Amino acid sequence: MHESFKAAKEKLDHIACTKPVLPDGFINPTTLLYELIDRDIWRPNGSRVIYKHIGYSQKYKSLTVSLFDGGEVATICIRNATGKDGNPVKWKTYGSKRFIPHRIFDAEDPTIFVGYGIGEFLIFELLELNYMVLQSDSIAHTLFNNPYAPRLEDRYIFALLDNDASCKTTVEQLQRHYRSCMVYGIDFEHLLDRELPKGYDFRDFCNEIAKEVRGGNYLADPQLVKRTIMEHLANGIKLLIGGKR
């Protein structure tokens, strides 16, 4: 299935690059990528992330994201699909919904971020931040018997909380499981000092920062986008832990 989705996307990419006139109803996967995550965040690591993880479902006319456990595909998520009842489903999942993708890019950095969703997974990979991602809030409540839960010791864990009550309850569960770590929740309403819509998340935050950095220009410096995102997060962390780190 993973290879089929990759081939479908590559076919559409080829049409988009070679056809002077696109067929009626043509869907460009690159447009879908930029709708999900701002185009300047896809630079400069987008090619690596896209080649490994991104595909396209012809059935649902939607991007797919493959999650790997080592060299094996553990989960494939379709961004927009429909259920058996015909109702829309976001991030329809094939494989394990309990799978927790995680990665340490910098072993010397004691911090690790927790994200909640597939968009966050992609952003962590693009920005190369130490991370673990929960596909749903409920996974935090069953970490003790989840074979995919990463082993973490003596780290600062910062949960990048969605703006809803369910997500905020995960901080206690993370701390209960990772007893040797210090767990903190980063609330974006506090970080940005303004009221935010329900469900506002790390992906919304990063997209917002990228647009602000770009301003009226067509493209922004992607490194400046990353630095600005990290500066905001660092300010939030300082408020949470002061000089403890």
PyRosetta script that sets phi, psi and omega in degrees:
from pyrosetta import init, pose_from_sequence

init()
pose = pose_from_sequence("MHESFKAAKEKLDHIACTKPVLPDGFINPTTLLYELIDRDIWRPNGSRVIYKHIGYSQKYKSLTVSLFDGGEVATICIRNATGKDGNPVKWKTYGSKRFIPHRIFDAEDPTIFVGYGIGEFLIFELLELNYMVLQSDSIAHTLFNNPYAPRLEDRYIFALLDNDASCKTTVEQLQRHYRSCMVYGIDFEHLLDRELPKGYDFRDFCNEIAKEVRGGNYLADPQLVKRTIMEHLANGIKLLIGGKR")
pose.set_psi(1, -42.2)
pose.set_omega(1, 179.1)
pose.set_phi(2, -59.1)
pose.set_psi(2, -48.4)
pose.set_omega(2, -178.8)
pose.set_phi(3, -65.4)
pose.set_psi(3, -35.6)
pose.set_omega(3, 177.8)
pose.set_phi(4, -64.7)
pose.set_psi(4, -43.7)
pose.set_omega(4, 178.9)
pose.set_phi(5, -65.2)
pose.set_psi(5, -39.8)
pose.set_omega(5, 177.8)
pose.set_phi(6, -62.8)
pose.set_psi(6, -44.2)
pose.set_omega(6, -179.4)
pose.set_phi(7, -63.1)
pose.set_psi(7, -38.2)
pose.set_omega(7, 179.3)
pose.set_phi(8, -64.1)
pose.set_psi(8, -41.5)
pose.set_omega(8, 178.4)
pose.set_phi(9, -66.7)
pose.set_psi(9, -42.9)
pose.set_omega(9, -179.5)
pose.set_phi(10, -61.7)
pose.set_psi(10, -35.8)
pose.set_omega(10, 178.0)
pose.set_phi(11, -63.9)
pose.set_psi(11, -45.2)
pose.set_omega(11, 179.2)
pose.set_phi(12, -66.1)
pose.set_psi(12, -39.3)
pose.set_omega(12, 177.9)
pose.set_phi(13, -59.9)
pose.set_psi(13, -41.5)
pose.set_omega(13, -179.5)
pose.set_phi(14, -63.5)
pose.set_psi(14, -43.3)
pose.set_omega(14, 178.6)
pose.set_phi(15, -62.1)
pose.set_psi(15, -44.7)
pose.set_omega(15, -178.2)
pose.set_phi(16, -61.7)
pose.set_psi(16, -32.1)
pose.set_omega(16, -176.5)
pose.set_phi(17, -87.6)
pose.set_psi(17, -22.2)
pose.set_omega(17, -170.9)
pose.set_phi(18, -114.0)
pose.set_psi(18, -21.8)
pose.set_omega(18, -176.4)
pose.set_phi(19, -91.4)
pose.set_psi(19, 120.7)
pose.set_omega(19, 178.3)
pose.set_phi(20, -67.3)
pose.set_psi(20, -29.2)
pose.set_omega(20, 176.4)
pose.set_phi(21, -123.4)
pose.set_psi(21, 118.8)
pose.set_omega(21, -176.4)
pose.set_phi(22, -81.7)
pose.set_psi(22, 146.4)
pose.set_omega(22, 179.3)
pose.set_phi(23, -60.7)
pose.set_psi(23, 153.6)
pose.set_omega(23, 176.1)
pose.set_phi(24, -58.5)
pose.set_psi(24, 135.6)
pose.set_omega(24, 178.2)
pose.set_phi(25, 76.2)
pose.set_psi(25, 10.2)
pose.set_omega(25, -178.4)
pose.set_phi(26, -64.0)
pose.set_psi(26, 136.6)
pose.set_omega(26, 178.0)
pose.set_phi(27, -112.1)
pose.set_psi(27, 120.6)
pose.set_omega(27, 179.3)
pose.set_phi(28, -89.9)
pose.set_psi(28, 117.7)
pose.set_omega(28, -179.6)
pose.set_phi(29, -58.7)
pose.set_psi(29, -31.4)
pose.set_omega(29, 179.3)
pose.set_phi(30, -63.2)
pose.set_psi(30, -38.4)
pose.set_omega(30, 176.2)
pose.set_phi(31, -61.2)
pose.set_psi(31, -41.2)
pose.set_omega(31, 178.9)
pose.set_phi(32, -65.6)
pose.set_psi(32, -37.6)
pose.set_omega(32, 177.3)
pose.set_phi(33, -61.5)
pose.set_psi(33, -43.3)
pose.set_omega(33, -178.1)
pose.set_phi(34, -73.0)
pose.set_psi(34, -24.5)
pose.set_omega(34, 173.9)
pose.set_phi(35, -71.3)
pose.set_psi(35, -31.5)
pose.set_omega(35, -179.9)
pose.set_phi(36, -78.4)
pose.set_psi(36, -49.4)
pose.set_omega(36, -177.1)
pose.set_phi(37, -136.2)
pose.set_psi(37, 135.2)
pose.set_omega(37, -176.9)
pose.set_phi(38, -52.0)
pose.set_psi(38, 142.6)
pose.set_omega(38, -173.6)
pose.set_phi(39, -59.8)
pose.set_psi(39, -32.0)
pose.set_omega(39, -178.3)
pose.set_phi(40, -75.6)
pose.set_psi(40, -17.7)
pose.set_omega(40, 175.0)
pose.set_phi(41, -78.4)
pose.set_psi(41, -26.7)
pose.set_omega(41, 176.7)
pose.set_phi(42, -69.8)
pose.set_psi(42, -15.4)
pose.set_omega(42, 178.8)
pose.set_phi(43, -99.3)
pose.set_psi(43, 139.4)
pose.set_omega(43, 2.2)
pose.set_phi(44, -100.7)
pose.set_psi(44, 4.3)
pose.set_omega(44, -173.9)
pose.set_phi(45, -97.6)
pose.set_psi(45, 8.6)
pose.set_omega(45, -175.0)
pose.set_phi(46, -60.4)
pose.set_psi(46, -41.0)
pose.set_omega(46, -176.7)
pose.set_phi(47, -60.7)
pose.set_psi(47, -42.4)
pose.set_omega(47, 178.8)
pose.set_phi(48, -62.2)
pose.set_psi(48, -47.4)
pose.set_omega(48, -176.7)
pose.set_phi(49, -68.2)
pose.set_psi(49, -43.8)
pose.set_omega(49, -178.9)
pose.set_phi(50, -62.9)
pose.set_psi(50, -46.7)
pose.set_omega(50, -177.0)
pose.set_phi(51, -58.7)
pose.set_psi(51, -40.1)
pose.set_omega(51, -176.8)
pose.set_phi(52, -82.3)
pose.set_psi(52, -39.3)
pose.set_omega(52, -163.8)
pose.set_phi(53, -112.1)
pose.set_psi(53, -23.8)
pose.set_omega(53, -167.3)
pose.set_phi(54, -99.3)
pose.set_psi(54, 135.5)
pose.set_omega(54, 173.1)
pose.set_phi(55, -138.6)
pose.set_psi(55, -167.0)
pose.set_omega(55, -178.0)
pose.set_phi(56, -145.6)
pose.set_psi(56, 133.0)
pose.set_omega(56, 177.2)
pose.set_phi(57, -97.3)
pose.set_psi(57, 114.5)
pose.set_omega(57, 176.3)
pose.set_phi(58, -65.1)
pose.set_psi(58, -35.8)
pose.set_omega(58, -178.0)
pose.set_phi(59, -61.3)
pose.set_psi(59, -44.8)
pose.set_omega(59, -175.0)
pose.set_phi(60, -103.0)
pose.set_psi(60, -1.2)
pose.set_omega(60, -179.1)
pose.set_phi(61, 53.4)
pose.set_psi(61, 51.3)
pose.set_omega(61, -170.9)
pose.set_phi(62, -146.7)
pose.set_psi(62, 154.2)
pose.set_omega(62, 172.1)
pose.set_phi(63, -65.1)
pose.set_psi(63, 150.4)
pose.set_omega(63, 170.9)
pose.set_phi(64, -123.2)
pose.set_psi(64, 151.1)
pose.set_omega(64, 177.7)
pose.set_phi(65, -129.2)
pose.set_psi(65, 122.1)
pose.set_omega(65, 178.7)
pose.set_phi(66, -97.4)
pose.set_psi(66, 132.9)
pose.set_omega(66, 177.6)
pose.set_phi(67, -108.1)
pose.set_psi(67, 136.0)
pose.set_omega(67, -173.5)
pose.set_phi(68, -112.4)
pose.set_psi(68, 139.4)
pose.set_omega(68, 169.3)
pose.set_phi(69, -107.7)
pose.set_psi(69, 97.4)
pose.set_omega(69, -169.9)
pose.set_phi(70, 67.6)
pose.set_psi(70, -125.3)
pose.set_omega(70, 179.3)
pose.set_phi(71, -96.2)
pose.set_psi(71, 4.2)
pose.set_omega(71, -176.2)
pose.set_phi(72, -108.2)
pose.set_psi(72, 142.5)
pose.set_omega(72, 174.6)
pose.set_phi(73, -71.3)
pose.set_psi(73, 123.1)
pose.set_omega(73, 179.4)
pose.set_phi(74, -98.8)
pose.set_psi(74, -35.5)
pose.set_omega(74, -174.5)
pose.set_phi(75, -150.1)
pose.set_psi(75, 141.3)
pose.set_omega(75, 170.6)
pose.set_phi(76, -122.9)
pose.set_psi(76, 127.1)
pose.set_omega(76, -178.3)
pose.set_phi(77, -114.7)
pose.set_psi(77, 132.5)
pose.set_omega(77, 177.0)
pose.set_phi(78, -103.7)
pose.set_psi(78, 124.9)
pose.set_omega(78, -171.0)
pose.set_phi(79, -61.0)
pose.set_psi(79, -50.4)
pose.set_omega(79, -178.9)
pose.set_phi(80, -128.6)
pose.set_psi(80, 121.0)
pose.set_omega(80, -179.4)
pose.set_phi(81, -142.0)
pose.set_psi(81, -173.2)
pose.set_omega(81, 174.2)
pose.set_phi(82, -130.0)
pose.set_psi(82, 145.5)
pose.set_omega(82, 178.4)
pose.set_phi(83, -84.1)
pose.set_psi(83, -178.3)
pose.set_omega(83, 179.9)
pose.set_phi(84, -62.3)
pose.set_psi(84, -26.5)
pose.set_omega(84, 179.5)
pose.set_phi(85, -84.8)
pose.set_psi(85, -0.4)
pose.set_omega(85, 179.2)
pose.set_phi(86, 86.7)
pose.set_psi(86, -3.1)
pose.set_omega(86, 179.7)
pose.set_phi(87, -81.3)
pose.set_psi(87, 150.8)
pose.set_omega(87, -178.9)
pose.set_phi(88, -64.9)
pose.set_psi(88, 143.5)
pose.set_omega(88, 178.0)
pose.set_phi(89, -129.6)
pose.set_psi(89, 124.8)
pose.set_omega(89, 175.1)
pose.set_phi(90, -91.5)
pose.set_psi(90, 133.8)
pose.set_omega(90, 178.7)
pose.set_phi(91, 56.8)
pose.set_psi(91, 55.1)
pose.set_omega(91, 171.5)
pose.set_phi(92, -58.7)
pose.set_psi(92, 134.7)
pose.set_omega(92, -169.3)
pose.set_phi(93, -117.0)
pose.set_psi(93, 131.9)
pose.set_omega(93, 167.3)
pose.set_phi(94, -112.3)
pose.set_psi(94, 130.2)
pose.set_omega(94, -176.9)
pose.set_phi(95, 102.7)
pose.set_psi(95, -153.5)
pose.set_omega(95, -173.0)
pose.set_phi(96, -86.5)
pose.set_psi(96, 119.5)
pose.set_omega(96, 173.8)
pose.set_phi(97, -75.9)
pose.set_psi(97, -14.8)
pose.set_omega(97, -179.8)
pose.set_phi(98, -86.2)
pose.set_psi(98, -10.2)
pose.set_omega(98, -177.6)
pose.set_phi(99, -60.1)
pose.set_psi(99, 135.7)
pose.set_omega(99, -177.9)
pose.set_phi(100, -117.9)
pose.set_psi(100, 95.5)
pose.set_omega(100, 176.4)
pose.set_phi(101, -65.1)
pose.set_psi(101, 141.2)
pose.set_omega(101, 179.6)
pose.set_phi(102, -154.8)
pose.set_psi(102, 156.1)
pose.set_omega(102, -179.7)
pose.set_phi(103, -162.3)
pose.set_psi(103, 139.5)
pose.set_omega(103, 174.2)
pose.set_phi(104, -107.7)
pose.set_psi(104, 106.9)
pose.set_omega(104, 177.4)
pose.set_phi(105, -80.4)
pose.set_psi(105, -35.2)
pose.set_omega(105, -176.8)
pose.set_phi(106, -127.1)
pose.set_psi(106, 101.8)
pose.set_omega(106, -177.0)
pose.set_phi(107, -67.1)
pose.set_psi(107, -21.5)
pose.set_omega(107, -179.4)
pose.set_phi(108, -81.7)
pose.set_psi(108, -15.1)
pose.set_omega(108, 179.9)
pose.set_phi(109, -88.6)
pose.set_psi(109, 118.9)
pose.set_omega(109, -176.9)
pose.set_phi(110, -77.6)
pose.set_psi(110, -3.3)
pose.set_omega(110, -178.5)
pose.set_phi(111, -91.5)
pose.set_psi(111, 150.6)
pose.set_omega(111, 171.9)
pose.set_phi(112, -144.4)
pose.set_psi(112, 138.2)
pose.set_omega(112, -178.6)
pose.set_phi(113, -100.0)
pose.set_psi(113, 145.0)
pose.set_omega(113, 174.1)
pose.set_phi(114, -109.1)
pose.set_psi(114, 127.0)
pose.set_omega(114, 175.7)
pose.set_phi(115, -115.9)
pose.set_psi(115, 165.6)
pose.set_omega(115, -173.8)
pose.set_phi(116, -129.2)
pose.set_psi(116, 78.0)
pose.set_omega(116, 176.7)
pose.set_phi(117, 141.4)
pose.set_psi(117, 166.1)
pose.set_omega(117, -173.8)
pose.set_phi(118, -74.2)
pose.set_psi(118, -33.9)
pose.set_omega(118, 174.8)
pose.set_phi(119, -60.2)
pose.set_psi(119, -40.3)
pose.set_omega(119, 178.1)
pose.set_phi(120, -64.7)
pose.set_psi(120, -40.0)
pose.set_omega(120, 176.3)
pose.set_phi(121, -54.6)
pose.set_psi(121, -47.9)
pose.set_omega(121, -179.0)
pose.set_phi(122, -63.3)
pose.set_psi(122, -41.4)
pose.set_omega(122, -179.4)
pose.set_phi(123, -64.5)
pose.set_psi(123, -42.4)
pose.set_omega(123, 177.6)
pose.set_phi(124, -59.6)
pose.set_psi(124, -42.7)
pose.set_omega(124, 178.8)
pose.set_phi(125, -65.3)
pose.set_psi(125, -39.8)
pose.set_omega(125, -179.0)
pose.set_phi(126, -69.4)
pose.set_psi(126, -39.1)
pose.set_omega(126, -178.9)
pose.set_phi(127, -88.4)
pose.set_psi(127, -9.3)
pose.set_omega(127, 179.4)
pose.set_phi(128, 57.5)
pose.set_psi(128, 55.9)
pose.set_omega(128, 175.7)
pose.set_phi(129, -105.7)
pose.set_psi(129, 144.6)
pose.set_omega(129, 172.8)
pose.set_phi(130, -59.5)
pose.set_psi(130, 131.6)
pose.set_omega(130, -173.5)
pose.set_phi(131, -154.1)
pose.set_psi(131, 161.0)
pose.set_omega(131, 159.0)
pose.set_phi(132, -138.6)
pose.set_psi(132, 147.6)
pose.set_omega(132, -175.8)
pose.set_phi(133, -127.6)
pose.set_psi(133, 129.0)
pose.set_omega(133, 174.0)
pose.set_phi(134, -97.2)
pose.set_psi(134, 126.7)
pose.set_omega(134, -178.6)
pose.set_phi(135, -70.0)
pose.set_psi(135, -21.5)
pose.set_omega(135, 175.8)
pose.set_phi(136, -153.0)
pose.set_psi(136, 158.7)
pose.set_omega(136, 179.7)
pose.set_phi(137, -59.7)
pose.set_psi(137, -35.4)
pose.set_omega(137, -174.7)
pose.set_phi(138, -62.2)
pose.set_psi(138, -24.5)
pose.set_omega(138, -179.2)
pose.set_phi(139, -61.7)
pose.set_psi(139, -32.0)
pose.set_omega(139, -179.5)
pose.set_phi(140, -62.4)
pose.set_psi(140, -25.4)
pose.set_omega(140, -176.9)
pose.set_phi(141, -84.3)
pose.set_psi(141, -6.5)
pose.set_omega(141, -177.8)
pose.set_phi(142, -129.4)
pose.set_psi(142, 27.4)
pose.set_omega(142, -179.3)
pose.set_phi(143, -61.6)
pose.set_psi(143, -31.0)
pose.set_omega(143, -175.2)
pose.set_phi(144, -62.4)
pose.set_psi(144, -27.4)
pose.set_omega(144, 179.6)
pose.set_phi(145, -120.7)
pose.set_psi(145, 24.8)
pose.set_omega(145, 178.7)
pose.set_phi(146, -99.4)
pose.set_psi(146, 114.2)
pose.set_omega(146, -177.6)
pose.set_phi(147, -66.5)
pose.set_psi(147, -13.7)
pose.set_omega(147, -178.7)
pose.set_phi(148, -93.6)
pose.set_psi(148, -3.4)
pose.set_omega(148, -178.9)
pose.set_phi(149, -65.9)
pose.set_psi(149, 123.5)
pose.set_omega(149, -179.6)
pose.set_phi(150, -68.3)
pose.set_psi(150, 151.5)
pose.set_omega(150, 176.1)
pose.set_phi(151, -86.1)
pose.set_psi(151, 119.0)
pose.set_omega(151, -179.4)
pose.set_phi(152, -128.3)
pose.set_psi(152, 132.9)
pose.set_omega(152, 178.6)
pose.set_phi(153, -137.4)
pose.set_psi(153, 139.2)
pose.set_omega(153, 172.9)
pose.set_phi(154, 53.7)
pose.set_psi(154, 46.4)
pose.set_omega(154, 177.4)
pose.set_phi(155, -121.9)
pose.set_psi(155, 160.6)
pose.set_omega(155, 168.9)
pose.set_phi(156, -93.2)
pose.set_psi(156, 118.9)
pose.set_omega(156, -179.3)
pose.set_phi(157, -106.5)
pose.set_psi(157, 123.7)
pose.set_omega(157, 180.0)
pose.set_phi(158, -116.5)
pose.set_psi(158, 111.5)
pose.set_omega(158, -179.7)
pose.set_phi(159, -86.1)
pose.set_psi(159, 119.9)
pose.set_omega(159, -179.2)
pose.set_phi(160, -88.1)
pose.set_psi(160, 91.4)
pose.set_omega(160, -163.8)
pose.set_phi(161, -77.4)
pose.set_psi(161, 134.5)
pose.set_omega(161, 166.3)
pose.set_phi(162, -65.5)
pose.set_psi(162, 152.6)
pose.set_omega(162, -178.2)
pose.set_phi(163, -83.5)
pose.set_psi(163, 69.1)
pose.set_omega(163, 173.5)
pose.set_phi(164, -155.3)
pose.set_psi(164, 158.9)
pose.set_omega(164, -173.4)
pose.set_phi(165, -64.4)
pose.set_psi(165, -38.0)
pose.set_omega(165, -177.9)
pose.set_phi(166, -60.1)
pose.set_psi(166, -45.5)
pose.set_omega(166, -178.0)
pose.set_phi(167, -65.8)
pose.set_psi(167, -37.3)
pose.set_omega(167, -176.7)
pose.set_phi(168, -66.4)
pose.set_psi(168, -22.6)
pose.set_omega(168, 178.0)
pose.set_phi(169, -73.7)
pose.set_psi(169, -12.4)
pose.set_omega(169, -177.0)
pose.set_phi(170, -73.4)
pose.set_psi(170, -21.3)
pose.set_omega(170, -178.0)
pose.set_phi(171, -60.2)
pose.set_psi(171, -46.5)
pose.set_omega(171, 179.1)
pose.set_phi(172, -61.4)
pose.set_psi(172, -40.3)
pose.set_omega(172, -179.3)
pose.set_phi(173, -67.6)
pose.set_psi(173, -39.6)
pose.set_omega(173, 177.0)
pose.set_phi(174, -63.2)
pose.set_psi(174, -42.9)
pose.set_omega(174, 179.1)
pose.set_phi(175, -65.6)
pose.set_psi(175, -37.1)
pose.set_omega(175, 179.4)
pose.set_phi(176, -63.8)
pose.set_psi(176, -37.3)
pose.set_omega(176, -178.2)
pose.set_phi(177, -81.0)
pose.set_psi(177, -43.4)
pose.set_omega(177, -177.2)
pose.set_phi(178, -99.5)
pose.set_psi(178, 75.3)
pose.set_omega(178, -170.8)
pose.set_phi(179, -67.6)
pose.set_psi(179, -29.4)
pose.set_omega(179, -179.2)
pose.set_phi(180, -85.3)
pose.set_psi(180, -2.3)
pose.set_omega(180, 180.0)
pose.set_phi(181, -104.4)
pose.set_psi(181, 162.4)
pose.set_omega(181, 171.2)
pose.set_phi(182, -104.3)
pose.set_psi(182, 123.3)
pose.set_omega(182, -175.6)
pose.set_phi(183, -111.0)
pose.set_psi(183, 131.0)
pose.set_omega(183, 179.4)
pose.set_phi(184, -131.3)
pose.set_psi(184, 147.6)
pose.set_omega(184, 175.4)
pose.set_phi(185, -104.0)
pose.set_psi(185, 128.4)
pose.set_omega(185, 175.4)
pose.set_phi(186, -96.9)
pose.set_psi(186, 112.5)
pose.set_omega(186, -179.1)
pose.set_phi(187, -95.9)
pose.set_psi(187, 119.1)
pose.set_omega(187, -174.0)
pose.set_phi(188, -70.3)
pose.set_psi(188, -23.5)
pose.set_omega(188, 173.7)
pose.set_phi(189, -64.7)
pose.set_psi(189, -40.4)
pose.set_omega(189, 177.5)
pose.set_phi(190, -71.4)
pose.set_psi(190, -41.6)
pose.set_omega(190, -177.0)
pose.set_phi(191, -62.9)
pose.set_psi(191, -42.9)
pose.set_omega(191, -177.1)
pose.set_phi(192, -93.5)
pose.set_psi(192, -8.0)
pose.set_omega(192, 178.0)
pose.set_phi(193, 55.7)
pose.set_psi(193, 47.8)
pose.set_omega(193, 173.8)
pose.set_phi(194, -158.6)
pose.set_psi(194, 160.5)
pose.set_omega(194, 178.2)
pose.set_phi(195, -73.3)
pose.set_psi(195, 136.2)
pose.set_omega(195, -178.2)
pose.set_phi(196, -121.5)
pose.set_psi(196, 154.2)
pose.set_omega(196, 178.9)
pose.set_phi(197, -66.3)
pose.set_psi(197, 152.8)
pose.set_omega(197, 176.8)
pose.set_phi(198, -58.4)
pose.set_psi(198, 135.3)
pose.set_omega(198, 178.7)
pose.set_phi(199, 90.5)
pose.set_psi(199, -7.9)
pose.set_omega(199, 176.4)
pose.set_phi(200, -52.5)
pose.set_psi(200, 134.7)
pose.set_omega(200, -173.1)
pose.set_phi(201, -138.5)
pose.set_psi(201, -174.8)
pose.set_omega(201, -176.9)
pose.set_phi(202, -61.9)
pose.set_psi(202, -35.8)
pose.set_omega(202, 177.6)
pose.set_phi(203, -63.3)
pose.set_psi(203, -44.9)
pose.set_omega(203, 177.0)
pose.set_phi(204, -59.0)
pose.set_psi(204, -42.9)
pose.set_omega(204, -179.7)
pose.set_phi(205, -60.7)
pose.set_psi(205, -48.9)
pose.set_omega(205, -178.5)
pose.set_phi(206, -64.6)
pose.set_psi(206, -42.7)
pose.set_omega(206, 177.5)
pose.set_phi(207, -61.2)
pose.set_psi(207, -39.6)
pose.set_omega(207, 179.8)
pose.set_phi(208, -64.7)
pose.set_psi(208, -44.7)
pose.set_omega(208, 179.7)
pose.set_phi(209, -62.4)
pose.set_psi(209, -44.0)
pose.set_omega(209, -179.5)
pose.set_phi(210, -59.2)
pose.set_psi(210, -42.7)
pose.set_omega(210, 179.9)
pose.set_phi(211, -66.0)
pose.set_psi(211, -38.4)
pose.set_omega(211, 178.7)
pose.set_phi(212, -65.8)
pose.set_psi(212, -42.4)
pose.set_omega(212, 179.9)
pose.set_phi(213, -65.7)
pose.set_psi(213, -39.5)
pose.set_omega(213, -178.3)
pose.set_phi(214, -69.7)
pose.set_psi(214, -36.8)
pose.set_omega(214, -179.7)
pose.set_phi(215, 58.9)
pose.set_psi(215, -127.8)
pose.set_omega(215, -179.2)
pose.set_phi(216, -90.7)
pose.set_psi(216, 4.0)
pose.set_omega(216, -179.4)
pose.set_phi(217, -82.8)
pose.set_psi(217, 160.5)
pose.set_omega(217, 178.2)
pose.set_phi(218, -73.4)
pose.set_psi(218, -39.5)
pose.set_omega(218, 179.1)
pose.set_phi(219, -132.0)
pose.set_psi(219, 153.2)
pose.set_omega(219, 174.4)
pose.set_phi(220, -113.5)
pose.set_psi(220, 162.0)
pose.set_omega(220, 173.0)
pose.set_phi(221, -68.4)
pose.set_psi(221, 115.0)
pose.set_omega(221, -176.0)
pose.set_phi(222, -62.9)
pose.set_psi(222, -29.4)
pose.set_omega(222, 177.7)
pose.set_phi(223, -69.8)
pose.set_psi(223, -34.7)
pose.set_omega(223, 176.0)
pose.set_phi(224, -67.6)
pose.set_psi(224, -38.3)
pose.set_omega(224, 176.2)
pose.set_phi(225, -59.7)
pose.set_psi(225, -47.8)
pose.set_omega(225, 179.6)
pose.set_phi(226, -61.7)
pose.set_psi(226, -46.1)
pose.set_omega(226, -178.9)
pose.set_phi(227, -61.0)
pose.set_psi(227, -39.3)
pose.set_omega(227, -179.4)
pose.set_phi(228, -66.8)
pose.set_psi(228, -42.7)
pose.set_omega(228, 175.3)
pose.set_phi(229, -58.9)
pose.set_psi(229, -46.6)
pose.set_omega(229, -177.6)
pose.set_phi(230, -67.2)
pose.set_psi(230, -35.3)
pose.set_omega(230, 177.7)
pose.set_phi(231, -63.7)
pose.set_psi(231, -42.1)
pose.set_omega(231, 177.6)
pose.set_phi(232, -62.8)
pose.set_psi(232, -45.0)
pose.set_omega(232, 179.4)
pose.set_phi(233, -64.3)
pose.set_psi(233, -40.4)
pose.set_omega(233, 179.5)
pose.set_phi(234, -61.9)
pose.set_psi(234, -39.7)
pose.set_omega(234, 177.4)
pose.set_phi(235, -63.0)
pose.set_psi(235, -41.1)
pose.set_omega(235, 177.1)
pose.set_phi(236, -64.0)
pose.set_psi(236, -39.8)
pose.set_omega(236, 179.7)
pose.set_phi(237, -65.2)
pose.set_psi(237, -40.9)
pose.set_omega(237, 179.1)
pose.set_phi(238, -60.8)
pose.set_psi(238, -38.6)
pose.set_omega(238, 178.4)
pose.set_phi(239, -66.4)
pose.set_psi(239, -32.6)
pose.set_omega(239, -177.5)
pose.set_phi(240, -77.9)
pose.set_psi(240, -43.7)
pose.set_omega(240, -172.1)
pose.set_phi(241, -116.9)
pose.set_psi(241, -5.1)
pose.set_omega(241, 179.3)
pose.set_phi(242, 59.1)
pose.set_psi(242, -127.3)
pose.set_omega(242, -177.9)
pose.set_phi(243, -99.4)
pose.set_psi(243, 24.1)
pose.set_omega(243, -176.0)
pose.set_phi(244, -72.7)
pose.set_psi(244, -29.7)
pose.set_omega(244, -176.6)
pose.set_phi(245, -74.4)
pose.dump_pdb("model.pdb")
